[in-house]
Amino acid sequence: MFRAVIRRAMRWRRSTRRALREWGLVLDLLALTLALATTVCGYRVVRYEGALGDNRALAIRTPSNESFDAGIEFTVAEALRREALRRGGLTLVESPSAADVVLSGRVLPIQTIARSVSSVVLTLEYEVTLRLELTARTRGGRKVVLDPESLRETERYLASANVEVTRKNWQEALRLLASTIANRVYDDLYAGLTP
């Protein structure tokens, strides 16, 4: 009885080792196929350091606010600065005269409209649209083209019977919009600056 149990355990151990070796080969082949497929398709790791030619310093001027919503220009400027720090490649400087690239512009009027309504609660959901006009210029005066469509974004947010909660939701939606647009701005900026 005891010998039979030991024999079964030994057979199970051998079959388990064999199965693990086979799965190891399958996983190795899968990893190799994935690596080959991504390199053949053109995917690569993006390195911003040194990829932007002589452009090393970036100054972000706080955009002018042409909307009736006080403080939104600071939210946009903060999102642009945060994205610059996150990506690297360009060093943020305060003075436009010390910068190789200067990003400036304006916040256009913000549109907020009701999107879903109820006969009981009235407005359930609002939609806010943030539009910017930004320009980027190099030290030599060359204008870097930023796609106008990437400077506009819309987000929905929930309404509440509590006005303060609705206001907070609106502010959070605007922060999200500013962050999304900042991401797109840097995509356009880096594509335009790459030699």
N, C-alpha and C positions, 0 to 999 in steps of 0.2 A: 504494500500500500504506500509506504513512504517513498519507495523507489519510483513508483508510477507518478507520484506528484512531482518529484524532482525531474523526471524525464519530460513531463509536460511543461514545466517551467523552463527547461533548457530549450525545448523546441520553440516555445513562445518567444524566448529571448532571441533566438537565431532569426525567426521570422520577423520580429520587430526590428532588428538591426537591418535586415534586408529591405524592409519597407522604408525605414528612415533613409537608407542610402538611395533608394529609388526616388523618394520624395525630394531629397537633396539635389539629385540630378535634375529633376523637373523644375525646382525652384531656381537653380543656376541657369537653366535654359530660358526660363521665363524672364529673369533679370537681364540676361544677355539680349534677348529679343526686345525688351523694353528699352534698353540703352541704345541699341541699334536703331530702333524705330524713331526715337526722339532725335537722334543726331541726323538721320536721313531726312526727316521732315523739316529740319531747319531750326528746331528749338535749341536755345542755348542759354546759359546763365548770363544775365545782364550785369555788367560791371560799369558803374558810372564813373568811377575814379579814372581820370585821364582820358576818358572817351569824348570829352567835350572840347578838345583842342586847347586853345589859349584861354578859354573862359574858365576862370577859377573862382571869381567872387560874384555874388548876387546881392543886389539891394532890392528890397520890396518896399515900395512906398505904400502907405495906407491909402486904399482907394477913397475917392470922394464919394459921399453918400448923397445920391439924388432921389432916394426914397424918403418916405415920411417916417421911417422906422429908425429911431435913434440907436446908434451903437452897432448896427449891422456891418458897417465898414470895418470895425475892429474884429468882429467874428470872422470876416473874410480874410483879413490880413493875418490873423492868428492861424487860420487853416493853411494859408499859403506858406507861412513860416514853418509850421509843424511838418508839412509835406517836404519842404526843402531839407529840414534836419533829418527826416526819416530816410530820404533817398540818398543823401550825401552827394558827392561829385562837385557841388558848388558850395563855397563857404559863404555864409550869410554875413553881410557887413551892413552897418548902419548908414553910412554916407554913400549916396549915389555917385559921388565923384571918385570914390575908391573902388567902385564896382566895375566888373567887366560886362555885366548884364544888369539892366534896371527893369523891373516889372512894376508897371503902374496902371491906373485905370479908374473905373468908377462902378458903383453899384447902381443899377437901374431900378426904377420903382418896383417894389415887391407886389405881386398879385396874390391875393388870398380869396378863394371862392368856396362856397359850400358844395360838397360833392354828393353826400347822401343825407337824406332828411327823413324824418318820421313824424307822423301826426301827433305822437305823444311827447317825444323828447325834442322835437324840432330838428336841429342840425345834429347829425351823428358824426360826420366826418368833414374835415376841410381839406383843401388842396392849396399848397403854397408853391409859388414859382419864384426862383431866384435867378436873376439875369445879371451878368457882368459884361463890361467892356474893358478888356485888358490889352495892354500892348507891352511887348518886350523889345528892348533895344540894346544892342551891343555897344561897347565903347566906341567903335568905329562908326556908329550911326545906323548900322544895318538893322532893319526891323525883322524880328522873328515872327513868322505867321502863326497865330493861334486860331484854331478852328472856331468860328462863331457859334456853331452848334454845340461845342463842348463847354461853352460858357453859359449854358442855360440848362436848368434841371428843375424837376417838379417832384414834390413829395406829399403824401397824404398823412394827416395826423388826426387823432381822435378829439372830438369835442367833449365837453363836460358841463354839467350844471354849475360847477364851481369855475368861475372865471379865471382864477389863478391857475388851476390845473390846465385849462385850455391854453393860457398864455405860456406856461412851461412847455407844453407839448409843441406849441408853435416855435418856441425858441430852440427846442431840441431838433425839430425838423429843419430849421435853418442851419444849425450847426452841422447836421448830416449833409445837407445840400452843399454848404461851403466846403466841406471835406471832400465830397465827391468831385466837385468842380476843380478843386486844387489838384487832385490826383490827375485829372484830365489835362489841366494846364501844364503840369510838369511832363506829362507824356509828350505833348506838343512842343514844349520848350526844349526838351532834350533831343527830340527828333530834329528840330530846326537848328540846334547848335552842333550836332554831330557832324564833323567834317566828312 
